[in-house]
Amino acid sequence: MASGNFGHCVMTSNNDCCVRLFDVETCRPRQRLPFNFAVNYATLRPAGAAPGGGAVAAVVGDDPLTWLVDLRCGVQVRLVLLLSV
């Protein structure tokens, strides 16, 4: 559950190529972040993690790339390649 500029919201991810944020009290959609791949998992670091103090989501699909996204504007902050050891 996220808070901050969004109020209290829940973040969901799905294989339909997007991440969504919903308002906790009303269950209404607050934000939709589209991707060009099926999203298998997304997690959230609350306010203060992004440049300028915003919340950041880490979003992954089937490949070893992790997208770090600033939730205030939906812009990719960084793309991280995870390698097996």
CORCOR-V404088 format. One line per field, one symbol per residue. phi: phi as a letter, one per 30 degrees, with the letter a starting at -180 (. if undefined). psi: psi as a letter, one per 30 degrees, with the letter a starting at -180 (. if undefined). A space follows every 50 residues. Layout:
# CORCOR-V404088
phi->???
psi->???
This chain:
# CORCOR-V404088
phi->.cbjddidbccbbadciacbccdddciddcabcdbcbddcabbbcdejdd eijddbccbbbdcddcccbdddbicddacccccdc
psi->klabffaklkklllggglkkkkkeefgkkekkjklglkjfkklkkakfel kgglkkkkklbflgkkkkkjfefgkkelkkkkkk.
